Amino acid sequence: MNAPHAREIVLVDCPDDVGLIHRITGVLQARRLNIESNHEFVDTSTRHFFFRAEVVPAAEPVPADALKAALAAVLPAAARVRVTREERRPIVVCATREPHCLGELLLLDAVGELPGRIVGVVANHDDLRSLVERFGVPFHHVPHEGRSREDHERAMLEAIDDHAPDYVVLARYMRVLSAAAIARYPDRIVNIHHSFLPAFAGASPYRQAFTRGVKLIGATAHFVTEELDAGPIIAQDVTPVDHTFTPERMAQAGSDVEKLVLARAVRLVLEERVFLHGKRTVIFG
C-alpha cells in the first residue's frame, strides 16, 4: 500500500476580481489536487482577496513551482502565490532571563504540539541554560556586557544564522533589534509584548497597571518591524484583575497570558495561516 502524499498549503492574495475562486479551484482540480479545507476573504475597504487551501494529491504530487506558475497564469498580475508543504519548520527562540514564554514553547515542541522545531535558543544571559538543555535543544549564550550594540547583535545573528531558521521568536528577549537585524529576517520575527499595544510603555508595566487600577491586562504577539512594538498584530488576549491583585500577582497573571498568546501566534505563523496586509494581518483559523 502506498504511503499517503504530504499535504500542501496553497496561499493566494491579490486584487479582488470576478471568478477568482473558480479559477484557483479549476487549477487544483486539473492537477488532481483534493481540497481538504479552504478559506477565503475579501477586504472590502481595499478590494483585496485572500485564499488559503490545504490540498492532497490524488495521484502524483505536483511540483510546487509548477503549481505556482499555473495559478499565476490565471490570476491578476499583482497576485502573490505561495505553495508550501505541511512540515515542522525550524525556529530559533531568543530569550533573556524570563522562562515562561520559552518554557511553554519548549514543552509544546517536546510533546509534538508545536507545528515547528526549536533548533536553537540564543540568549544574552546564561540563566535559562539548564531549562533549555533539559529538552535537548542547543543553547547559545551571547553576553552583551562590555560589547557595543553592533558587536553583540552581530554575534547573536551569527548564532541564529547557524541554524538557518524559517522564523525567529522573541520570547521576552529584552533588547531592541536594529533595522539591519530585522531586515535579515523580514516578516519572520515574532515578538510578545506585555500588554495590548500601545499601552503602558517603558519600565515596570505591571506596576503602572496597578497604579492605574486596571481591570483587564493582556498580551500582544506581533511581527517585528523597524517601528518599535508597532508591527502587524498576530494574536492578543486578556485576563481580568481586580483591586485584590498586588503588582506581583498581576505580573504572574500577565505571564500566563503572554505565554499562551505567543504560543498561539507561533502556531498560526508556522501553519501558514497569517497573511500580511499592510500594517494589519488576515488570519485564517
Protein Blocks (a to p, Z undefined) as FASTA:
>chain_A
ZZddddddddddddddehklmmmmmmmmmnopacfbdcddddfklopacdddddddfbbc
ddfklmmmmmmmmmcfkbccddddddddddddddfkbmklmmmmmmmmmnopagcdcfbd
cdfbfklmmmmmmnopacddddfehpafklmmmmmmmmmmmnopabdcdehiabdcdfkl
mmmmghiaccddfbdcdeheaehkllmmmmnopabdcdddddddfbehiaccfbdcdddd
dfklcfklmmmmmmmmmmmmmmmmmmmmmnopaccehjbccddZZ
